[in-house]
């Protein structure tokens, strides 16, 4: 009977250990927030935002008409949106910037916040020198 008394605590301990292993392998139930997953998703979205912004900037910088424009690019890859803001000298340059941004990614929406400020004749002479 002495062997049976030692066997009972051993089985009880083994059962507790196995239950703990089972709990650790379970997936979180739906609706249970997992902050680390949310942070990872946001980090991935930020990386995609930066990729999209860089792609638009590259197109703008490679265009002779827009290279000297003072434009800012902000992207939200999750929403598939690009916001262009800043100043250009002509309406044609504004239109070109929007077209280039749209061509960066299929279906992307472009929020146009670009101001057109033509160069005044006196400023044009100063810039030419």
RASUL-V835685 format. One record per backbone hydrogen bond with DSSP energy under -0.5 kcal/mol. CO is the residue of the C=O (numbers start at 1). NH is the residue of the N-H. If there is no record, write none. Layout:
co = (CO;CO)
nh = (NH;NH)
//
This chain:
co = (1;2;3;4;5;6;7;8;9;10;11;12;13;14;15;16;17;18;19;20;21;23;29;31;34;34;35;36;37;38;39;40;41;42;43;44;45;46;47;48;49;50;51;52;53;54;55;56;57;58;60;62;63;63;66;69;70;72;74;76;76;80;81;82;82;83;84;85;86;87;88;90;91;92;93;94;95;96;97;98;99;101;101;102;105;109;109;110;111;111;113;115;115;120;121;122;123;124;125;126)
nh = (5;6;7;8;9;10;11;12;13;14;15;16;17;18;19;20;21;22;23;24;25;26;32;33;37;38;39;40;41;42;43;44;45;46;47;48;49;50;51;52;53;54;55;56;57;58;59;60;61;62;63;64;66;67;69;71;87;85;83;80;81;109;76;84;111;74;113;72;115;70;117;94;95;96;97;98;99;100;101;102;103;104;105;105;108;82;111;112;84;113;86;88;117;124;125;126;127;128;129;129)
//
